[in-house]
């Protein structure tokens, strides 16, 4: 819930800034229609950056990998006893 409040606050602040720039004419009218486009592109780049950082810092869990492999072996043995062909060993 906190994240949605942060996002909505940011969107309201950006909208207020955009409207104020339109009213004060600090930026020529021909460029003001590009501001929302720049915002969308910037948010997309930020999102891709956060996904990339998350992938680079993805933790490796060797102990959990061994436990998963043991579970797979147990499941294959159980299915073999039931008569199910589980593929190559």
Secondary structure, DSSP 8 states (H G I E B T S, - for coil): -HHHHHHHHHHHHHHHHHHHHHHHT-S-HHHHTTHHHHHHHHHHHHHHHHHHHHHHT----HHHHHHHHHHHHHHHHHHHHTT------
